[in-house]
Amino acid sequence: MKTIQQKITYAEKASRIEMLYRIVWGIVGGIILAIFGTIAGLATIVQFFYILIYKKRQKGIFEFIRAVTVQRFRLTSYLIFLTDEKPPLVPEMDV
């Protein structure tokens, strides 16, 4: 089984401007992620029936759900101050 890893390193220095910017980024990113999350939830249901019928996973649906999951982890890591690296607003499919 292939695992997904995200390396987060400790950095003592933090910017006050970045703290305020994080609020706006979190709201916009959260709205976009909610939309993609809803679509990923529906895709999960489709994937369930696809597996039930064909006894295998559909690769495109798998990649989409994985990309949304990784994006959720990245945004959460940014918002709870684990990293100063801003995640992209739209999930990257080549994760």
N, C-alpha and C positions, 0 to 999 in steps of 0.2 A: 504494500500500500504506500503510495506517495504521500508525503506529509507537506503541509504548508507551514513555512516558518517566516517569522518576522523578527529581525534583530533590532532590539531597542537598547541603546546605550545611554548611560547616565551623563548628563551635562549640567554642571552646577549653575552656569550663567543663564539668565532668562531676561527677556526684554519686556518692559511694561507695555509698550505699544503692541507687541505680539499678543499679550493677554487680552487686550480689547478687540484686536482683529479676530481672535479665536471665537469670540461670541458671534460675530457676523458670519464667519466661515461655518460655524457649527449650525446656525439656523438654516443657511442656504443648503449646506451639505446634508443636513438632516431631512429637509424637505425632498431633495432629490433622491436621497437614499430611501426614504419612505415610498416614493413612487416605484423605484427599482425593486425594493423589497416586496411590494405588493405583486409586481409582475413575477418576481422569483417565486413567491408563494403559489401563484397560479401555475407557473412552470413546474413546480414540484408535484402538483396534482397531475399534470399532463405526464410528467416523467413516471409517476407511479403506475398509471395505466399503460404507458408504453412498455415498462418492464413487465407488467402483468401479461400483456398480450405477446410481446416479442421475446421475452426472457433475456433482454439486454438493455443497456442504457443508451439513450440518444446523446451523442457527444456534444452537440451544440447546446442542448438544455443543461447538461452537466457543467460545461464551461461557463455558461451564464450564471448559474446558481453559485458556482465557486467564486466567480469574479465579484458578485454582490456580497458574498460572505467575507471575502478578503477586504473589500472596501469598507464594510461595517467595522471590521477590526481596526483598520487604519484610522478611520474617523474617530472611533472611540478612544484609541491610543492618543490621538492628538488632543481631543477634548478633555481628557483626564490628566493632561500634563505629563505624559510619559515621553513625549517627543515634541520637538519644534518643527518637524518636517510635515508640511501641509500635505494632506492627501489630495489626489485629484477629485474634482467634483463628480465626475462620471466614472463608474467602475471601468478598469482596464481589463480587456478581455484576454490579454496575453500575459497573465500573471503566472 
